[in-house]
Amino acid sequence: MVEKFTTMTPELHAYAVRHSAHQDELLRRLAAETEEVAGGRAIMLTAPEQAALMTLLVGAIGARRALEVGTFTGYGSVSIARGLPADGLLITCELEERWAAIARRYLEKAGLAERVRVRLGPALDTLRALDRSEPFDFAFVDADKVGYPDYYEQCLELVRRGGLIMLDNVFLGGEVLAEAGEERRPEAAAMAELNQRIADDPRVERAMLGVSDGITLVRKR
């Protein structure tokens, strides 16, 4: 197959962000505060171009109920909620109260607090406890990578037929390319295993995209 892709240089990435991502003042303040209080962990912030894609996808599929695994400080939560209608609902899972508190504050500033429920505690417990009779239209997974296989299976149960699941960091900085048997972190092993599972999964349609650190879009059949 002829290779048909453009290498994403820092300059080209900046160009893409400028021409797609709508990072308004609220999101800029949220990003700046996260960098100030989280230090190196601020790398966990949703990338601006990825956030723009989520808002667009949520609106495009007419989602009314959305699910997020990994709130952090709420950049992704704001972006998902902005794609929902006024009577829509986002349930977002966060393990640490200090991050959830920032997310709640910015959701309030954005006028989105009424359509978002922040569930504190282990995400897998929250997902398992959700009512299966009320399916979700969209799910976003961006949490601990070792847990991704379990989060994927839970989200697949929770979304409706035709619903979308979006998984972040599926490249894991390129670590997923390690050959079987090579020494690699548990996070990389879990992600590589899940990537292959999704590629072989007859329950879904999928597309892996080179956005940020790699995302996979999954549509439930």
Buried (B, 14 or more C-beta within 10 A) or exposed (E): EEEEEEEEEEEEEEEBBEEBBEBEEBBEEBBEBBBEEBEEEBEBBBBBBBBBBBBBBBEEBEBBBBBBBBBBBBBBBBBBBBBBEEEBBBBBBBBEEEBBBBBBBBBEBBEBBEBBEBBBEBBBEBBEEBEEEEBBBBBBBBBBBBBBBBBBBBBBBBBBEEBBBBBBBBBBEEBBEBEEEEEBEEBBBBBBEBBEEBEEBEEBEBEBEEBBBBBBBBBBE
